[in-house]
Amino acid sequence: MSLRKAVFVLSSILITFGASAAMAQEAAASGASDPYASLGAALAIGLAAFGGALGQGKTAVAALEGIARNPAAQGKIFVPMIIGLALIESLVLYAFVIAFVKIKT
C-alpha cells in the first residue's frame, strides 16, 4: 500500500468517526458518557504507535547505515540515536496517557 493511499484511508476513517463524535457532544453535556470515547482512544493509541514505529524505524536505519559506512563513528552516532528513540517513545506514551485521561473525563 502506498503512503498516499494509507494517508487517504486513515484520514477518511478519522473524518467519518470525527463527525459522529461531534454529534455526540450534546449527550456528553447532558451527563451521559460519550459512546465513541473508547473508539477515539483506540484510534489515538493506534496512530501514535504507528507513527512512533515509523520514526523509530527510520532512526535505526539511518544510524545503522551511518555506522556501516564509518565504523569509527559508532560512538558519536549511537548515543544520539538512543536519545532520539527515547524521545520518540515518550511521544507515543504521551498519546497513550492523553487517550486514557480523555476516557476518564
Secondary structure, DSSP 8 states (H G I E B T S, - for coil): --HHHHHHHHHHHHHHHHHHHHHTHHHHHTT---TTHHHHHHHHHHHHHHHHHHHHHHHHHHHHHHHHH-GGGHHHHHHHHHHHHHHHHHHHHHHHHHHHHHHH-
